[in-house]
Amino acid sequence: MSSKRMRVWIDGQVVDASEAKISVLDHGLLYGDGVFEGIRIYGHSVFRLPDHLKRFASGARAIGLTLPVDLAGIEKIVLETARAFDEDEAYLRLVVTRGEGNLGVDPTPCHNPRIFCIAACIDIFSAEQLQAGISLATVSFRRPALDALDPRVKSLNYLNNALAKQEAKLRGADEALVLNASGTIAEASVANVFVVRDGALLTPPTTDGSLDGITRDSVLRIARDLGIDAREQSLSRIDLLRADEVFLTGSGARIVPVSGLDGQPVGWDDTAPGSRPITCSIIEAYPAFTRAHGTPF
Ligand SMILES: Cc1ncc(COP(=O)(O)O)c(C=O)c1O
């Protein structure tokens, strides 16, 4: 991942990342207590901002964290950060932490949640990886059950995700394929999984242990507009190995073709042009979709 300069909205102003400070007693740091959003800027507009704000607010509500500002105020923070960063293409990380507390895990003494927004330029995968497709490794870490730490909440507690990614890379793969406790596919470390089989586009339901990704939803909408049979279906590893095409989606990663799983090739003749017709048609339609669903700043 490349990161150039970063700017941060914090305490009412936008500063360099080196000047943005959070207390060591913040429960976001001590316990991963908080929620966040990763948001893309395309063509000087913030992509699907109302949907990101809605997911942010519902995640905060789900963990009983009262946001320090209302949604209109948070929208202003995001747009102010985007304006100060002033890039046509960028990535925003909106974070709310439980705030400063004591050394006990109890969040109830934390009365001042902290909110900040980071702007950066990031690329999770290189142009070569996006062209050739990335490799996945099925990792030993399972996504937590819905009644443990519901993966539909985009919480700051991402150790499961980080360890999945670490294991995949230690095993020589680019990215992790994460299963749930039942052994069906949940998602990648921080991205949703899609397969194409016999012309249909399939992705696991979020109750199989994935985030309700905004890129995932955008891809489902684009596919349906293109007349593709796109739907949710529980998937196994074998479904990936016998798929015609596989790709991942996420705000950070965008749309990423997959060419291998656990050392086996995935999809038909990867190297031939036009070998991923549905993935390519979605990638081609994506820029127009982002232009139609942005908030200019
Ligand atoms: C665990 C997880 N799954 C999936 C995604 C993709 O979601 P979105 O498309 O909204 O970025 C993310 C995004 O960071 C994520 O953290």
Ligand as a Chemical Component Dictionary entry (heavy atoms), coordinates in Angstrom:
data_LIG
# 
_chem_comp.id                   LIG 
_chem_comp.type                 NON-POLYMER 
_chem_comp.pdbx_formal_charge   0 
_chem_comp.three_letter_code    LIG 
# 
loop_
_chem_comp_atom.comp_id 
_chem_comp_atom.atom_id 
_chem_comp_atom.alt_atom_id 
_chem_comp_atom.type_symbol 
_chem_comp_atom.charge 
_chem_comp_atom.model_Cartn_x 
_chem_comp_atom.model_Cartn_y 
_chem_comp_atom.model_Cartn_z 
_chem_comp_atom.pdbx_ordinal 
LIG C1 C1 C 0 -14.330 -6.630 6.749 1  
LIG C2 C2 C 0 -14.688 -5.882 5.525 2  
LIG N1 N1 N 0 -15.399 -6.491 4.568 3  
LIG C3 C3 C 0 -15.746 -5.857 3.430 4  
LIG C4 C4 C 0 -15.372 -4.552 3.189 5  
LIG C5 C5 C 0 -15.806 -3.861 1.937 6  
LIG O1 O1 O 0 -16.787 -2.904 2.239 7  
LIG P1 P1 P 0 -16.914 -1.544 1.416 8  
LIG O2 O2 O 0 -17.156 -1.930 0.025 9  
LIG O3 O3 O 0 -18.068 -0.837 2.039 10 
LIG O4 O4 O 0 -15.629 -0.808 1.592 11 
LIG C6 C6 C 0 -14.629 -3.879 4.164 12 
LIG C7 C7 C 0 -14.191 -2.511 3.937 13 
LIG O5 O5 O 0 -13.244 -2.042 4.463 14 
LIG C8 C8 C 0 -14.291 -4.554 5.362 15 
LIG O6 O6 O 0 -13.604 -3.937 6.316 16 
# 
loop_
_chem_comp_bond.comp_id 
_chem_comp_bond.atom_id_1 
_chem_comp_bond.atom_id_2 
_chem_comp_bond.value_order 
_chem_comp_bond.pdbx_ordinal 
LIG C1 C2 SING 1  
LIG C2 N1 SING 2  
LIG C2 C8 DOUB 3  
LIG N1 C3 DOUB 4  
LIG C3 C4 SING 5  
LIG C4 C5 SING 6  
LIG C4 C6 DOUB 7  
LIG C5 O1 SING 8  
LIG O1 P1 SING 9  
LIG P1 O2 DOUB 10 
LIG P1 O3 SING 11 
LIG P1 O4 SING 12 
LIG C6 C7 SING 13 
LIG C6 C8 SING 14 
LIG C7 O5 DOUB 15 
LIG C8 O6 SING 16 
# 
